[in-house]
């Protein structure tokens, strides 16, 4: 009887570490401090310290983080370039903040935005880009993309939902653009169940987001000066987030060890190819472990056989791609084609990678994958 291997699973450490979380939650319940308390402030301080930013503001979700930063930038109908290979929240945030999303193709080895396609999509209406660190990767050409944005005087906003602890050189994701937007949803590297954080060095963005997350209330007076809503994070979510940050190094090391084992074992499977920049990358958080399978293999059948025959869940992100989602029909040309993304999606699968996986689990994933790929050839 096989033990179930999931696509993703949250990790909170040992039982003693979980008991510490419960103690802090009990204290919050006893004091009645359930919103905007000392734990939320500590959570923000810890996140600011982690990425090296001057400011960090907790919000209700990663999508809210993106939306509020974009609102603070006053898009006024401007175009914002976003990758098609991302969750719909990335593009939705542009629309909700009064801008127009323009979908960009990806690089096949990183699944992050292609600099070449960024250049082709740039117009006089472009005001910025949202760069998504897919699967926690800050790609090797990120510096070129940042330089291009500076040269064209457009902002670079980081969608770091997958990238807690990811690095570019000695600098951490969340401190590489005008602001970083993190998600703490249940499947992320770090989780508080729901929640997000904005990190930035920009005082104006900080002040605006701080007001917007609290119904548009002035940060200095009792007046409400902006049209907004409640985007605050609960105190209990902040408590969980604090304890997650305390074990971040452990979480990242476990993910790195699993990724390294995949890199070792998968190279013997001819129907599999690891994307170049995900091979033994010590700066990647490995939110997922993406691989390409050979052309012509039915991903749906493979997923079904892995689940039914081996109790292993394999997934892929994100399908349909954003430029094929009906919600964005009014923002794109019917003839838009993003060939690298479309072709990559046909062959992309993601293998399980989360801290509670054991090495024998990884070996079983690879052996089972090899067997089922052979059966489907």
Phi and psi in degrees as a GROMACS rama.xvg file:
@    title "Ramachandran Plot"
@    xaxis  label "Phi"
@    yaxis  label "Psi"
@TYPE xy
-78.3387  145.076  UNK-2
-77.3386  137.828  UNK-3
-65.0755  134.439  UNK-4
-116.295  117.378  UNK-5
-90.8177  168.418  UNK-6
-70.1616  -37.7097  UNK-7
-156.104  155.189  UNK-8
-159.788  135.009  UNK-9
-68.8846  156.343  UNK-10
-134.501  129.031  UNK-11
-121.627  9.59095  UNK-12
90.0266  -156.885  UNK-13
-75.5651  169.96  UNK-14
-60.0135  -36.5147  UNK-15
-66.7639  -35.2169  UNK-16
-68.8792  -38.3963  UNK-17
-65.2365  -37.6689  UNK-18
-63.4727  -33.3015  UNK-19
-65.4633  -39.4236  UNK-20
-60.5175  -46.2961  UNK-21
-62.9063  -36.5225  UNK-22
-62.453  -43.4722  UNK-23
-68.7241  -36.4179  UNK-24
-65.5186  -41.4617  UNK-25
-59.8689  -42.3485  UNK-26
-61.7308  -42.2417  UNK-27
-62.8805  -39.9059  UNK-28
-66.9193  -39.1902  UNK-29
-70.2166  -36.4185  UNK-30
-83.2984  -19.2207  UNK-31
79.4491  6.03629  UNK-32
-85.561  92.3557  UNK-33
-111.249  -3.86216  UNK-34
-149.775  137.565  UNK-35
56.0521  42.3184  UNK-36
-101.83  -165.456  UNK-37
-66.636  -30.4471  UNK-38
-70.8917  -36.0965  UNK-39
-64.9752  -42.0989  UNK-40
-61.9142  -42.0817  UNK-41
-65.2339  -40.8359  UNK-42
-57.1874  -45.7049  UNK-43
-64.5312  -42.9865  UNK-44
-62.7016  -40.5277  UNK-45
-66.8447  -38.5326  UNK-46
-69.9032  -39.8117  UNK-47
-60.8305  -43.0212  UNK-48
-64.9178  -39.3856  UNK-49
-59.6055  -53.0374  UNK-50
-85.5108  -16.8389  UNK-51
86.6573  21.6402  UNK-52
-92.2032  159.112  UNK-53
-69.9663  -35.3972  UNK-54
-131.538  151.719  UNK-55
-146.81  133.07  UNK-56
-128.173  123.21  UNK-57
-78.0991  144.155  UNK-58
-140.411  -178.779  UNK-59
-77.8678  -18.3085  UNK-60
-167.019  167.815  UNK-61
-65.374  -38.1798  UNK-62
-62.8237  -40.3312  UNK-63
-63.0718  -39.2809  UNK-64
-57.3222  -48.5405  UNK-65
-60.5017  -47.7741  UNK-66
-61.3244  -44.5161  UNK-67
-69.6875  -38.0769  UNK-68
-62.6542  -45.1235  UNK-69
-63.9097  -37.6358  UNK-70
-61.6107  -38.2706  UNK-71
-67.9526  -18.9776  UNK-72
-91.4325  -3.51416  UNK-73
52.6248  70.7194  UNK-74
-64.4759  -37.0792  UNK-75
51.3688  44.83  UNK-76
84.514  0.661045  UNK-77
-66.5569  159.269  UNK-78
-89.5182  136.489  UNK-79
-122.718  124.103  UNK-80
-80.0011  130.71  UNK-81
-135.815  150.025  UNK-82
-72.0963  147.241  UNK-83
-73.4249  -25.4306  UNK-84
-89.3081  78.3244  UNK-85
-160.302  169.697  UNK-86
-71.6706  150.713  UNK-87
-59.2788  -23.3273  UNK-88
-59.2672  -30.9846  UNK-89
-62.5915  -50.7919  UNK-90
-74.1032  -36.6231  UNK-91
-57.4681  -37.5321  UNK-92
-63.2496  -33.5664  UNK-93
-65.7388  -47.1226  UNK-94
-63.634  -46.0349  UNK-95
-65.5568  -22.677  UNK-96
-93.3824  6.47301  UNK-97
90.627  19.627  UNK-98
-114.895  -176.124  UNK-99
-121.407  121.198  UNK-100
-75.6714  138.738  UNK-101
-122.15  119.796  UNK-102
-85.1666  136.707  UNK-103
-120.664  144.867  UNK-104
-73.2639  167.228  UNK-105
-112.801  165.645  UNK-106
-83.111  132.87  UNK-107
-68.8401  -21.0855  UNK-108
-93.8042  -10.3265  UNK-109
-123.108  -23.4162  UNK-110
61.1814  13.702  UNK-111
-97.7093  169.28  UNK-112
-55.258  138.656  UNK-113
-83.1803  125.838  UNK-114
-61.9864  -39.0678  UNK-115
-59.8117  -42.8243  UNK-116
-76.1142  -29.746  UNK-117
-56.0227  -44.4121  UNK-118
-64.3977  -36.8838  UNK-119
-73.7136  -25.9372  UNK-120
-90.2436  -8.66299  UNK-121
-69.2312  131.62  UNK-122
-133.462  178.697  UNK-123
-65.0336  -18.6553  UNK-124
-90.1889  -7.41492  UNK-125
-69.3835  128.004  UNK-126
-112.286  -17.5  UNK-127
-179.832  178.875  UNK-128
-130.665  151.126  UNK-129
-107.565  114.298  UNK-130
-97.1902  119.882  UNK-131
-97.9744  124.258  UNK-132
-83.5141  85.133  UNK-133
-62.2181  129.152  UNK-134
60.738  18.0777  UNK-135
88.9781  10.0024  UNK-136
-91.2924  125.19  UNK-137
-97.5277  106.231  UNK-138
-68.1518  161.539  UNK-139
-64.7522  -24.129  UNK-140
-94.9783  15.9693  UNK-141
-60.1931  -37.3928  UNK-142
-60.2437  -38.4335  UNK-143
-64.744  -39.3332  UNK-144
-67.7465  -43.1859  UNK-145
-61.1813  -43.5953  UNK-146
-61.9186  -41.5842  UNK-147
-60.8752  -43.5706  UNK-148
-61.5533  -42.127  UNK-149
-62.7415  -42.9237  UNK-150
-63.9805  -35.2014  UNK-151
-92.8905  1.36838  UNK-152
56.7631  44.4058  UNK-153
-119.74  150.851  UNK-154
-78.4373  154.841  UNK-155
-120.913  109.276  UNK-156
-103.469  130.041  UNK-157
-90.4044  119.781  UNK-158
-91.4003  96.4749  UNK-159
-103.281  30.0725  UNK-160
-59.1256  -27.1434  UNK-161
-102.218  1.84524  UNK-162
-122.832  30.7933  UNK-163
-59.7559  117.508  UNK-164
86.7054  -3.78717  UNK-165
-70.5279  153.279  UNK-166
-130.116  154.876  UNK-167
-124.846  103.388  UNK-168
66.6509  -124.927  UNK-169
-97.1864  2.7808  UNK-170
-103.975  141.737  UNK-171
-92.8911  147.903  UNK-172
-54.3397  139.617  UNK-173
103.161  -9.74323  UNK-174
-135.56  32.3296  UNK-175
-117.703  -7.13515  UNK-176
-136.522  -160.874  UNK-177
-69.2832  -26.8181  UNK-178
-165.233  156.138  UNK-179
-115.643  141.15  UNK-180
-122.993  116.2  UNK-181
-108.967  146.987  UNK-182
-108.895  142.975  UNK-183
-118.965  31.3331  UNK-184
-63.0191  163.981  UNK-185
-58.8996  -25.4266  UNK-186
-96.2742  -0.477557  UNK-187
-80.6074  171.513  UNK-188
-52.1845  -50.7375  UNK-189
-113.621  140.547  UNK-190
-136.045  145.052  UNK-191
-122.241  17.5478  UNK-192
91.8831  -66.6632  UNK-193
-135.402  155.372  UNK-194
139.879  166.124  UNK-195
-157.284  171.585  UNK-196
-145.58  140.275  UNK-197
-103.18  128.115  UNK-198
-115.268  138.68  UNK-199
-162.576  158.611  UNK-200
-106.247  1.26505  UNK-201
-93.5848  114.096  UNK-202
-61.9264  -38.6443  UNK-203
-65.0073  -43.7652  UNK-204
-62.3883  -43.9977  UNK-205
-56.5183  -50.4327  UNK-206
-64.2921  -40.4439  UNK-207
-68.7152  -45.8098  UNK-208
-66.1496  -38.4113  UNK-209
-58.9021  -39.7984  UNK-210
-72.2561  -46.0822  UNK-211
-62.6582  -33.6035  UNK-212
-72.3449  -12.5392  UNK-213
-121.537  52.8867  UNK-214
64.1577  15.98  UNK-215
80.7428  17.1406  UNK-216
-70.3654  138.611  UNK-217
-57.52  143.823  UNK-218
-80.4839  -8.45117  UNK-219
-115.479  -25.2667  UNK-220
-129.981  -176.123  UNK-221
-88.1748  2.33149  UNK-222
-82.0577  153.072  UNK-223
-105.311  116.865  UNK-224
-112.077  -13.6874  UNK-225
-128.295  147.787  UNK-226
-81.1198  118.734  UNK-227
-156.902  -153.717  UNK-228
-155.264  -169.311  UNK-229
-90.5536  115.752  UNK-230
-122.223  25.6051  UNK-231
-76.6361  157.951  UNK-232
-99.397  142.067  UNK-233
-67.3124  151.553  UNK-234
-61.1071  -37.1518  UNK-235
-65.8277  -37.3012  UNK-236
-63.1913  -38.9669  UNK-237
-64.1782  -38.1118  UNK-238
-60.1428  -47.5707  UNK-239
-62.4934  -41.9086  UNK-240
-60.1792  -40.5755  UNK-241
-57.9309  -48.0852  UNK-242
-69.7599  -30.3653  UNK-243
-65.5603  -42.8852  UNK-244
-63.3492  -32.2648  UNK-245
-65.0875  -28.2885  UNK-246
-110.254  18.7088  UNK-247
-57.9951  -44.6102  UNK-248
-59.136  -41.1378  UNK-249
-63.6213  -44.4501  UNK-250
-60.7311  -47.0374  UNK-251
-66.3746  -38.6188  UNK-252
-65.7249  -41.0376  UNK-253
-63.3814  -42.4353  UNK-254
-64.9556  -40.2238  UNK-255
-62.256  -42.6614  UNK-256
-62.7232  -40.1806  UNK-257
-66.6542  -44.1765  UNK-258
-61.034  -42.4248  UNK-259
-61.8458  -38.4094  UNK-260
-66.8176  -40.7461  UNK-261
-58.9476  -44.9373  UNK-262
-59.7749  -36.464  UNK-263
-69.745  -45.7169  UNK-264
-82.6132  -34.6594  UNK-265
-73.1191  -20.7517  UNK-266
-67.9138  -13.0284  UNK-267
-92.2001  -2.05421  UNK-268
-100.714  110.659  UNK-269
-65.9323  -24.4908  UNK-270
-86.657  7.68881  UNK-271
-123.634  141.941  UNK-272
-136.508  127.854  UNK-273
-82.0381  136.693  UNK-274
-63.2666  137.439  UNK-275
-50.856  -46.2879  UNK-276
-81.1763  -1.17846  UNK-277
-101.406  5.99542  UNK-278
-84.6311  111.303  UNK-279
47.5721  48.4519  UNK-280
-92.6346  106.459  UNK-281
-73.4159  -10.7058  UNK-282
-99.4292  1.40054  UNK-283
-97.7957  138.407  UNK-284
-80.2709  -14.4357  UNK-285
52.8103  61.0518  UNK-286
-61.1806  -38.1811  UNK-287
-136.523  165.428  UNK-288
-114.26  99.915  UNK-289
-86.9547  141.171  UNK-290
-140.362  159.146  UNK-291
-100.471  138.757  UNK-292
-104.702  162.399  UNK-293
-60.2394  150.477  UNK-294
-59.669  143.731  UNK-295
92.1002  -12.3585  UNK-296
-80.0608  130.325  UNK-297
-77.2698  110.406  UNK-298
-63.054  -38.184  UNK-299
-63.9888  -44.6801  UNK-300
-64.0021  -40.5509  UNK-301
-62.0644  -45.9352  UNK-302
-59.336  -44.5576  UNK-303
-63.8489  -43.6439  UNK-304
-67.9026  -38.0542  UNK-305
-64.842  -37.3738  UNK-306
-71.9844  -49.7778  UNK-307
-71.8869  -38.7116  UNK-308
-91.5271  -22.2278  UNK-309
-134.722  -0.261881  UNK-310
57.4826  37.5484  UNK-311
-118.317  129.307  UNK-312
-98.9321  115.335  UNK-313
-108.672  150.863  UNK-314
-135.483  -176.89  UNK-315
-154.869  158.413  UNK-316
-133.718  142.361  UNK-317
-115.088  133.019  UNK-318
-137.695  130.194  UNK-319
-65.7346  154.181  UNK-320
-63.151  158.634  UNK-321
-57.8656  -39.5114  UNK-322
-72.3282  -3.75145  UNK-323
-109.895  4.02201  UNK-324
-84.13  131.778  UNK-325
-60.402  -26.0293  UNK-326
-62.1598  -22.1454  UNK-327
-104.81  12.3193  UNK-328
-55.9776  -35.2134  UNK-329
-77.7587  -4.64948  UNK-330
-111.926  0.311311  UNK-331
-133.418  158.608  UNK-332
-76.3349  142.583  UNK-333
-65.2285  -17.6236  UNK-334
-96.5759  3.24493  UNK-335
-61.4714  128.725  UNK-336
-129.41  134.333  UNK-337
-123.161  83.5672  UNK-338
-63.587  -36.3174  UNK-339
-66.89  -45.1825  UNK-340
-61.6067  -45.0174  UNK-341
-64.5786  -41.1301  UNK-342
-72.7676  -39.6068  UNK-343
-61.7678  -40.0284  UNK-344
-63.5354  -28.1873  UNK-345
-67.1187  -25.6217  UNK-346
-115.337  -6.1204  UNK-347
-83.7247  131.193  UNK-348
-134.062  159.748  UNK-349
-121.435  130.301  UNK-350
-91.5924  152.842  UNK-351
-58.3567  136.239  UNK-352
-154.984  104.813  UNK-353
-154.042  154.192  UNK-354
-58.8925  -28.2181  UNK-355
-82.81  0.627675  UNK-356
-69.2919  138.322  UNK-357
-96.9782  162.621  UNK-358
-62.4122  -33.3992  UNK-359
-66.2642  -28.3605  UNK-360
-65.9304  -43.0225  UNK-361
-63.813  -42.0645  UNK-362
-61.3376  -42.182  UNK-363
-65.362  -38.5835  UNK-364
-58.8996  -47.7327  UNK-365
-68.8494  -41.7167  UNK-366
-65.1073  -40.6364  UNK-367
-67.9735  -40.1084  UNK-368
-63.3652  -44.8243  UNK-369
-58.5118  -44.9015  UNK-370
-62.6742  -47.6299  UNK-371
-73.4809  -32.0401  UNK-372
-64.4266  -40.1195  UNK-373
-62.9162  -38.6852  UNK-374
-67.6817  -26.1399  UNK-375
-95.571  -6.29945  UNK-376
